[in-house]
Amino acid sequence: MLARLARTLPAGEGYAFEPKWDGFRCLAFRSGADVELFSRQERPLSRYFPEIVEALQALPRRAFVLDGELMVRRGEAADFGALLARLHPAASRVERLRRETPACLALFDVLAVDSEDLRPWPFERRRVALEALLVDAPSPLQLTPLTRDPAVASAWLEGPAVGIDGVVAKRLDQPYEPGRRSMVKVKPEHTADCVVGGVRLAVDEPAVASLLLGLYDDAGVLHHVGVVASFPAARRRELVLELAPYVTALAGHPWEGGFLLGGGRLGNLPGAAGRWRPGDHQDWVPLRPELVCEVAFDTWEGDRFRHAAHFRRWRPDREPSSCTFAQLESTAA
C-alpha cells in the first residue's frame, strides 16, 4: 500500500499518525524457519541484512507478513548513505557491515498471521495485532510510534525528530490496499537560496535540461549540491536566451578543476556531475556564479539535495556569496 504526498495533515477525525522514517520500505515474510525481505520494487534484501532475518526468526509466531522500514542509525540519526552501502554483493563485507552499521526494521503494519489474511481488517485492528506480535521482540525490530493527536503529529513536522522524514496519516477504518495510494504522507517543503553555477542543455533542441546549483562553504569554495530540472517545455527554451549572457569559459570558473570527483555520499545521483573530470567530455556549460535562485526540496543529506530540487523564483536581491551551507543547518537532521 502506497501514500500520496501532501503538505499538511488531513483534516477531520478518524486518523492515526505515524512518523515517516528515512530508509527502505520493506515487506517481511516468514514461513517456519524461512524469512524473506523484499523492497517496494520486490527486490530481495534478505542476504544484505542477516541481523534482521535472525530477529524475525526469533519471534514466537512462525508465519506472518509484516510491513515496515529498514534503517541504519548513526547514534539517533538515520543514515541513508550507510543504508545504501549495506547493499554489497560480497558475503564477507555483508558480515563486516552488519557489525559496523547494524540495521533496524521499524514495523508499522501486519498483513497476515499464520493462515489468516488481515488485509481486510481496519487499520485500528491490525495495529493491535501488530503490537501483540512484537511483544518482547529483539532490538533490531521496532514498533513504529503512533498517535491520534494531530498536535503531536504537527510537532513532528514543525520540529522533526531525528530520523523522521515526515508523517504518515492512516484512517483507523482503512483496510490494507496493495498498490493503492490510500495513505497520506505529509512532508514539509524546505527552501534554500542557491547559486546557479552551470547549466545542462537538452540534446535534441535548444533548451535547458537542468540548472546546476551551488552553495559556498566557510572557506568560500562553491560546492555543487544538486540540480533543478522541473521546467515546462516553453520555459526551458526561454531560459536558453535568459542565461546566455552569463555563459563563461571554464578557465577561472569555481568548478574549473571538476566537482563531485569522488561522488556524493549516496553515489552519483541522476543529474549530478560526478561523472565529469577535467579532460573528459564536458556535458555542462559554465555560468558566471552571479545568479541566485530559490529552490524547494524535501531532503537534505548534509552535502547535497537527495532529489532534484524545484525552482521557485529568481532572487536578484541576494548576493551569491550569501548562499552558504549555514542556511541548511536547521534541516541537517
Stockholm file with secondary structure:
# STOCKHOLM 1.0

chainA/1-333         MLARLARTLPAGEGYAFEPKWDGFRCLAFRSGADVELFSRQERPLSRYFPEIVEALQALPRRAFVLDGELMVRRGEAADFGALLARLHPAASRVERLRRETPACLALFDVLAVDSEDLRPWPFERRRVALEALLVDAPSPLQLTPLTRDPAVASAWLEGPAVGIDGVVAKRLDQPYEPGRRSMVKVKPEHTADCVVGGVRLAVDEPAVASLLLGLYDDAGVLHHVGVVASFPAARRRELVLELAPYVTALAGHPWEGGFLLGGGRLGNLPGAAGRWRPGDHQDWVPLRPELVCEVAFDTWEGDRFRHAAHFRRWRPDREPSSCTFAQLESTAA
#=GR chainA/1-333 SS CEEEEESSCCCSSSEEEEEEESSEEEEEEEETTEEEEEETTCCBCGGGCHHHHHHHHTSSCSEEEEEEEEEEEETTEECHHHHHHTCCSCHHHHHHHHHHSCEEEEEEEEEEETTEECTTSCHHHHHHHHHHHTTTCCTTEEECCCBCCHHHHHHHHHSCCTTEEEEEEEETTCCCCTTSEEEEEECCCEEEEEEEEEEEECSSSSSEEEEEEEEECTTSCEEEEEEECCCCHHHHHHHHHHHGGGBCCSTTSTTTTCSSTTCBTTBSCTTCSTTCCTTSCCCSEEBCTTCEEEEEESCBCSSSBSSCBEEEEECTTSCGGGCBGGGGGGGCC
#=GC SS_cons         CEEEEESSCCCSSSEEEEEEESSEEEEEEEETTEEEEEETTCCBCGGGCHHHHHHHHTSSCSEEEEEEEEEEEETTEECHHHHHHTCCSCHHHHHHHHHHSCEEEEEEEEEEETTEECTTSCHHHHHHHHHHHTTTCCTTEEECCCBCCHHHHHHHHHSCCTTEEEEEEEETTCCCCTTSEEEEEECCCEEEEEEEEEEEECSSSSSEEEEEEEEECTTSCEEEEEEECCCCHHHHHHHHHHHGGGBCCSTTSTTTTCSSTTCBTTBSCTTCSTTCCTTSCCCSEEBCTTCEEEEEESCBCSSSBSSCBEEEEECTTSCGGGCBGGGGGGGCC
//
